[in-house]
């Protein structure tokens, strides 16, 4: 039997339970590994939540320093690519920021034939002010031999200025295990009992504790909700570099008894059941996988209007401008908090957001490469 082709998955950070990492691992678990095998290149310090699983599935994990430590980063990248580049059919670079250009440049230097640039971000006023980002997007697009994006918005952010390139960008839907998020009343009661929040109005959020997710604004929104319902509670799932800053803001707002930090959890689906509303005021997102998962469970979702419109898979999403004050966000959430919780599995599957559909599409892309 022929050996499987190997793809080097290049991750912008360390492998946590974030959206990009979850997307890649979902594909890895479901694809035909007799034909395609993944190895992983991750950046920076910190844990790798999936390393044991990757090893069990036949993959290898390489770690390099963060790009912030440029000379150490280059030294380690050169060592890895010099020894291993000829093993790979492609490097699949997942971009949250255009800084991934440096990964692409070194991959080209060491003659990895197919350089896949996969945009997972969308434009924001913040990024428009970053001249470096603007310059690097142009450079990374010229290196790309295959262009992918998780949404139309992510495509336009990364590739819009290079539309005359011969190779077009392909949209790859961020699939999930849809059935895993089926509405479950018994699980709702179980989690609420475990957390001792049976009688609470539960506001929820899932996402890395990073600037993109806009947690400080979320806390300000929640503070306004507490003025309407003092029995409210905020559940935060995720971890990240801004945890200390977010905890300080909680203390500043005097809401420490009302905010629960749950950290990274494998069973996010269970905690979504326990929530009453899902609030997601991100500064930028390519797609917003957590908001899709929330919808499947029947949660009403309140999202910033910069998030890709195709996240609105059900009738449960309400987009709100980030120009609105926290008080206005709280008002909109409060006025729309009453609804009947319903399972949305069939709707999401019909729109091809199941991981099996996404995996088949990615397998086809990998196997058709020259």
Secondary structure, 3 states (H helix, E strand, C coil): CCCCEEEEEECCCCCCCCHHHHHHHHHHHHCCCCCEEEEEEEECCCCCCCHHHHHHCCCCEEEECCCCCHHHHHHHHHHHHHHHHHHEEEEEEEECCHHHHHHHHHHHHCCCCEEEEEECCCCCHHHHCCHHHHHHHHHHHHHCCEEEECCHHHHHHHHHHHCCCCCCEEECCCCECHHHHCCCHHHHHHHHHHCCCCCCEEEEEECCCCHHHCHHHHHHHHHHHHHHCCCEEEEEECCCCCHHHHHHHHHHCCCCCCEEEEECCCCHHHHHHHCCEEEECCCCCCCCHHHHHHHHCCCEEEEECCCCHHHCCCCCEEEECCCCCHHHHHHHHHHCCCCCCCCCHHHHHHCCCEHHHHHHHHHHHHHCCC
